[in-house]
């Protein structure tokens, strides 16, 4: 009896040790039945939490880059279902919410590489989610000082913002964080993701579409301020914002938002053309790639408002084939005709004159 008792006790200790060792390792996968469950049980929620916390722990260990890469990929694929199956809404909510809680501490890590990995995972997972539960992580990433981290913060924000805009009365820090990132990080291509987050389809409900339009207006205002000081890396992205206001949202905008939209588009055209002149050949090609679609937005507004003067002023800028050797002053001269044409329309009579760009002082040897 004593021998049998000792053997049983030994087996129990061995099993307990094995279970303890296994619990220290991340789950290799989340079962399909969990990913597709209409309503997750408490046990299934614990599985999701164990999977995410385990792999986030591996990703936070900077001593093993290979393991960090595996953890990044595991956390990304965990957001999907399998094959043709779609992850349920409840699973998406649980996965994104748990992921947000697990990644938030990493956004404060002193190691920029770990913060960047957190951003990559957040951006990739957000793209697969139909919710805004990664909003706090997106805000934290957008407030980072590193351009690389902010890049992935904006990617995360792009997919969270539409769900924020559906509840315009709910206070969120994300819209302002996106605008501030546009102001503070002009050297990285984040404007397109910012605009795409608010680029909602025309059939979107009225209040949501108006909230999206207001967000784009704020974004355009930030971009105008950037052009006043320097040429951002991605002028062509501004076409997304101006096209949304002039085409998708214009018919539902109230008078105040129409005036604000026209103000920002007019200002943007002007500072882009002034920047062409100020920077010379170095920025010319990429500014023109953005300037002409912005002028096309003015052209569309003029057509919609039956304002032939606006149409005629915007047409040469929007449609002319500018060459690399086109004098920037010629472009600026054409653009300068747009503002007077706009203010001649009663609806836009209160438009303010466009701002002036800052020109770097020249130094003589």
C-alpha positions as CSV (number, residue, x, y, z in Angstrom):
1,X,0.0,0.0,0.0
2,X,2.8,2.4,0.9
3,X,4.5,1.6,-2.4
4,X,1.3,2.2,-4.4
5,X,0.8,5.4,-2.5
6,X,4.3,6.6,-3.3
7,X,3.9,5.8,-7.0
8,X,0.6,7.6,-7.2
9,X,2.0,10.6,-5.5
10,X,5.0,10.6,-7.8
11,X,2.8,10.4,-10.9
12,X,0.7,13.3,-9.6
13,X,3.8,15.4,-9.1
14,X,5.1,14.6,-12.5
15,X,1.8,15.5,-14.2
16,X,1.5,18.7,-12.2
17,X,5.0,19.7,-13.2
18,X,4.2,19.0,-16.9
19,X,1.0,21.0,-16.7
20,X,2.8,23.8,-15.1
21,X,5.5,23.8,-17.8
22,X,2.8,23.7,-20.5
23,X,0.9,26.6,-19.0
24,X,4.1,28.7,-19.2
25,X,4.0,28.3,-23.0
26,X,1.6,30.2,-25.3
27,X,-1.2,28.2,-26.8
28,X,-0.2,27.1,-30.3
29,X,-3.6,28.0,-31.8
30,X,-7.1,29.1,-30.9
31,X,-9.6,26.3,-31.9
32,X,-11.9,27.0,-34.9
33,X,-15.0,26.4,-32.7
34,X,-13.8,29.3,-30.5
35,X,-13.2,31.7,-33.4
36,X,-16.6,31.0,-34.9
37,X,-18.7,30.8,-31.7
38,X,-21.7,33.1,-31.8
39,X,-21.3,33.7,-28.0
40,X,-18.0,32.7,-26.3
41,X,-18.2,30.9,-23.0
42,X,-16.0,31.9,-20.1
43,X,-13.7,29.0,-20.8
44,X,-13.3,30.1,-24.4
45,X,-12.6,33.6,-23.4
46,X,-9.9,32.3,-21.1
47,X,-8.4,30.4,-24.1
48,X,-8.3,33.7,-26.1
49,X,-6.7,35.5,-23.2
50,X,-4.1,32.7,-22.7
51,X,-3.2,32.7,-26.4
52,X,-2.8,36.5,-26.7
53,X,-1.0,37.0,-23.3
54,X,1.3,34.2,-24.0
55,X,2.4,35.4,-27.4
56,X,2.6,39.0,-26.3
57,X,4.9,37.9,-23.5
58,X,7.1,36.2,-26.1
59,X,7.1,39.4,-28.3
60,X,8.1,41.5,-25.3
61,X,11.2,39.4,-24.8
62,X,13.9,41.3,-26.7
63,X,16.5,38.6,-26.2
64,X,15.1,36.4,-29.0
65,X,14.3,38.3,-32.2
66,X,13.3,35.1,-34.0
67,X,10.8,34.2,-31.3
68,X,9.5,37.8,-31.4
69,X,8.8,37.4,-35.2
70,X,6.9,34.2,-34.6
71,X,4.9,35.9,-31.8
72,X,4.0,38.8,-34.2
73,X,2.8,36.4,-36.8
74,X,0.8,34.2,-34.3
75,X,-0.9,37.3,-32.9
76,X,-1.9,38.4,-36.4
77,X,-3.2,35.1,-37.7
78,X,-5.1,34.6,-34.4
79,X,-7.5,37.3,-35.6
80,X,-8.7,35.2,-38.5
81,X,-10.9,32.2,-38.7
82,X,-9.7,29.3,-40.8
83,X,-10.2,28.7,-44.5
84,X,-13.5,30.2,-45.7
85,X,-14.9,30.5,-42.2
86,X,-15.4,34.0,-40.8
87,X,-14.5,34.9,-37.2
88,X,-17.7,35.7,-35.3
89,X,-18.5,39.2,-34.1
90,X,-18.2,38.1,-30.5
91,X,-14.8,36.5,-31.1
92,X,-13.6,39.7,-32.9
93,X,-14.7,41.8,-30.0
94,X,-13.0,39.5,-27.4
95,X,-9.9,39.2,-29.5
96,X,-9.5,42.9,-30.2
97,X,-10.3,43.9,-26.6
98,X,-7.9,41.4,-25.1
99,X,-5.2,42.4,-27.6
100,X,-5.7,46.0,-26.7
101,X,-5.1,45.3,-23.0
102,X,-2.1,43.2,-23.7
103,X,-0.4,45.6,-26.1
104,X,-0.9,48.8,-24.1
105,X,2.0,48.2,-21.7
106,X,4.3,47.5,-24.7
107,X,3.5,51.0,-26.1
108,X,5.4,52.4,-23.1
109,X,8.4,50.1,-23.5
110,X,11.8,51.9,-23.7
111,X,12.8,49.6,-26.5
112,X,11.5,51.2,-29.7
113,X,11.6,47.8,-31.5
114,X,9.2,46.4,-29.0
115,X,6.9,49.4,-29.5
116,X,7.1,49.0,-33.2
117,X,6.2,45.3,-33.0
118,X,3.2,46.2,-30.9
119,X,2.2,48.7,-33.7
120,X,2.6,46.1,-36.4
121,X,0.4,43.6,-34.6
122,X,-2.2,46.3,-33.7
123,X,-2.3,47.5,-37.3
124,X,-2.7,44.1,-38.8
125,X,-5.3,42.9,-36.3
126,X,-7.3,46.2,-36.6
127,X,-7.6,45.6,-40.4
128,X,-9.3,42.3,-39.6
129,X,-11.7,43.6,-36.9
130,X,-15.2,45.1,-37.3
131,X,-14.9,47.2,-34.2
132,X,-13.0,50.0,-32.5
133,X,-11.6,48.1,-29.5
134,X,-8.0,48.8,-30.4
135,X,-8.6,52.6,-30.2
136,X,-6.6,53.1,-27.0
137,X,-3.6,51.3,-28.5
138,X,-3.9,53.4,-31.7
139,X,-3.9,56.6,-29.6
140,X,-0.8,55.5,-27.7
141,X,1.0,54.6,-30.9
142,X,0.1,57.9,-32.6
143,X,1.5,59.8,-29.6
144,X,4.9,58.1,-29.9
145,X,7.9,60.1,-30.9
146,X,9.2,57.5,-33.4
147,X,8.0,57.9,-37.0
148,X,8.0,54.2,-37.5
149,X,5.7,53.6,-34.6
150,X,3.4,56.4,-35.6
151,X,3.2,54.9,-39.1
152,X,1.6,51.8,-37.6
153,X,-0.5,53.8,-35.2
154,X,-2.1,55.5,-38.2
155,X,-2.7,52.2,-39.8
156,X,-4.4,51.0,-36.7
157,X,-6.4,54.2,-36.5
158,X,-7.5,53.9,-40.1
159,X,-9.6,50.8,-39.3
160,X,-10.8,51.9,-35.9
161,X,-12.0,55.4,-37.0
162,X,-15.1,54.4,-39.0
163,X,-16.6,52.7,-35.9
164,X,-15.8,55.9,-33.8
165,X,-17.5,58.0,-36.4
166,X,-20.7,55.9,-36.2
167,X,-21.1,57.3,-32.6
168,X,-20.2,61.0,-33.1
169,X,-21.6,61.9,-29.7
170,X,-19.2,59.5,-28.0
171,X,-16.0,61.3,-26.9
172,X,-12.9,59.7,-28.4
173,X,-9.2,60.8,-28.3
174,X,-8.5,59.1,-31.6
175,X,-9.7,61.8,-34.1
176,X,-7.5,64.5,-32.5
177,X,-4.6,62.1,-32.2
178,X,-4.7,61.5,-35.9
179,X,-4.8,65.2,-36.7
180,X,-1.8,65.8,-34.4
181,X,0.2,63.0,-36.0
182,X,-0.4,64.6,-39.4
183,X,1.0,67.9,-38.0
184,X,4.0,66.4,-36.3
185,X,5.1,63.7,-38.7
186,X,5.1,65.1,-42.3
187,X,8.1,62.9,-43.4
188,X,6.2,59.6,-43.3
189,X,3.3,58.5,-45.5
190,X,0.4,58.5,-43.1
191,X,-2.0,60.9,-44.7
192,X,-3.6,58.3,-47.0
193,X,-4.5,56.1,-44.0
194,X,-5.8,59.1,-42.1
195,X,-8.1,60.1,-44.9
196,X,-9.2,56.5,-45.7
197,X,-10.4,56.1,-42.1
198,X,-12.9,58.8,-42.8
199,X,-13.6,58.0,-46.4
200,X,-17.0,56.4,-45.8
201,X,-19.4,55.4,-48.6
202,X,-22.1,57.8,-49.7
203,X,-24.9,55.6,-48.4
204,X,-23.6,56.1,-44.9
205,X,-26.2,57.5,-42.5
206,X,-26.4,61.3,-42.4
207,X,-24.9,62.0,-38.9
208,X,-22.0,59.6,-39.5
209,X,-21.2,61.1,-42.9
210,X,-21.2,64.6,-41.4
211,X,-18.9,63.5,-38.6
212,X,-16.6,62.0,-41.2
213,X,-16.7,65.3,-43.2
214,X,-15.8,67.3,-40.1
215,X,-12.8,64.9,-39.4
216,X,-11.6,65.4,-43.0
217,X,-11.9,69.2,-42.7
218,X,-9.7,69.0,-39.6
219,X,-7.2,66.8,-41.4
220,X,-7.0,69.2,-44.4
221,X,-6.4,72.1,-42.0
222,X,-3.5,70.2,-40.5
223,X,-2.1,69.5,-43.9
224,X,-2.3,73.2,-44.9
225,X,-0.3,74.0,-41.8
226,X,2.3,71.5,-42.9
227,X,2.6,72.9,-46.4
228,X,3.1,76.4,-44.9
229,X,6.4,75.1,-43.4
230,X,7.5,72.2,-45.6
231,X,6.5,69.8,-48.4
232,X,5.2,66.6,-46.9
233,X,6.3,63.3,-48.3
234,X,2.9,62.4,-49.7
235,X,1.0,65.2,-51.4
236,X,-0.9,62.8,-53.6
237,X,-2.8,61.5,-50.5
238,X,-4.6,64.8,-50.2
239,X,-6.7,63.9,-53.2
240,X,-8.6,61.3,-51.0
241,X,-9.7,64.0,-48.5
242,X,-10.7,66.6,-51.1
243,X,-12.5,64.1,-53.3
244,X,-14.5,62.8,-50.3
245,X,-15.7,66.3,-49.4
246,X,-16.4,67.5,-53.0
247,X,-18.0,64.4,-54.3
248,X,-19.1,61.9,-51.6
249,X,-20.3,64.2,-48.9
250,X,-21.0,67.5,-50.7
251,X,-24.7,67.0,-51.4
252,X,-25.5,66.4,-47.7
253,X,-23.3,69.0,-46.1
254,X,-25.0,72.0,-44.5
255,X,-23.9,75.5,-45.4
256,X,-21.4,75.8,-42.6
257,X,-19.5,72.7,-43.5
258,X,-19.6,73.6,-47.2
259,X,-17.9,76.9,-46.4
260,X,-15.3,75.1,-44.2
261,X,-14.7,72.5,-46.9
262,X,-14.2,75.2,-49.6
263,X,-11.9,77.1,-47.2
264,X,-9.6,74.2,-46.6
265,X,-9.5,73.1,-50.3
266,X,-8.8,76.6,-51.4
267,X,-6.1,77.0,-48.8
268,X,-4.6,73.7,-49.8
269,X,-4.4,74.6,-53.5
270,X,-2.7,77.8,-52.7
271,X,-0.1,76.5,-50.3
272,X,0.7,73.7,-52.6
273,X,1.4,76.1,-55.5
274,X,3.4,78.4,-53.2
275,X,5.4,75.4,-52.0
276,X,6.2,74.6,-55.7
277,X,7.7,78.1,-56.1
278,X,9.5,78.0,-52.7
279,X,11.1,74.6,-53.0
280,X,11.8,74.6,-56.7
281,X,12.6,71.4,-58.6
282,X,13.1,69.2,-55.5
283,X,9.4,69.0,-54.6
284,X,7.8,69.9,-57.9
285,X,6.8,66.4,-59.2
286,X,5.2,65.2,-56.0
287,X,3.4,68.4,-55.3
288,X,1.9,68.5,-58.8
289,X,0.7,64.9,-58.3
290,X,-1.4,66.2,-55.3
291,X,-2.3,69.7,-56.6
292,X,-4.1,68.6,-59.7
293,X,-6.6,66.3,-57.9
294,X,-7.2,69.1,-55.4
295,X,-8.0,71.5,-58.2
296,X,-10.3,68.8,-59.7
297,X,-12.2,68.9,-56.4
298,X,-12.7,72.7,-56.8
299,X,-13.9,72.0,-60.4
300,X,-16.5,69.5,-59.1
301,X,-17.7,72.0,-56.4
302,X,-18.1,74.6,-59.1
303,X,-20.2,72.2,-61.2
304,X,-22.3,71.2,-58.3
305,X,-23.0,74.8,-57.4
306,X,-23.5,75.9,-61.0
307,X,-20.7,78.4,-60.7
308,X,-19.0,78.7,-64.1
309,X,-16.4,81.2,-62.9
310,X,-15.1,78.6,-60.4
311,X,-15.2,75.8,-63.0
312,X,-13.2,78.0,-65.5
313,X,-10.6,79.0,-62.8
314,X,-10.0,75.4,-61.6
315,X,-10.0,73.7,-65.0
316,X,-6.5,74.8,-66.2
317,X,-4.9,73.6,-63.0
318,X,-6.8,70.4,-62.9
319,X,-6.5,69.4,-66.6
320,X,-3.3,71.0,-67.9
321,X,-0.4,68.7,-68.5
322,X,2.4,70.3,-66.6
323,X,6.0,69.4,-67.6
324,X,8.9,69.0,-65.2
325,X,10.3,72.3,-66.7
326,X,7.0,74.3,-66.2
327,X,7.9,77.4,-64.3
328,X,6.4,77.2,-60.8
329,X,5.4,80.8,-61.1
330,X,3.1,79.9,-64.0
331,X,1.3,77.3,-61.9
332,X,1.0,79.8,-59.0
333,X,-0.5,82.4,-61.3
334,X,-3.1,79.9,-62.4
335,X,-3.9,78.9,-58.9
336,X,-4.2,82.5,-57.7
337,X,-7.3,82.9,-59.9
338,X,-9.3,80.3,-57.9
339,X,-9.8,82.1,-54.7
340,X,-11.3,85.3,-56.3
341,X,-13.6,83.0,-58.4
342,X,-14.8,81.2,-55.2
343,X,-15.5,84.4,-53.2
344,X,-17.5,85.7,-56.1
345,X,-20.1,83.0,-55.4
346,X,-22.5,84.1,-52.7
347,X,-22.2,80.8,-50.8
348,X,-18.4,81.3,-50.4
349,X,-18.3,85.1,-50.0
350,X,-16.9,84.8,-46.5
351,X,-13.9,82.7,-47.5
352,X,-10.6,84.0,-46.0
353,X,-7.6,84.6,-48.2
354,X,-5.2,81.7,-48.3
355,X,-2.2,81.7,-46.0
356,X,1.4,82.4,-47.1
357,X,4.1,79.7,-46.9
358,X,7.3,80.0,-45.1
359,X,10.3,80.4,-47.4
360,X,13.7,79.2,-46.1
361,X,16.2,82.1,-46.2
362,X,18.9,81.8,-48.8
363,X,22.5,81.9,-47.8
364,X,25.3,83.4,-49.9
365,X,28.8,82.0,-49.8
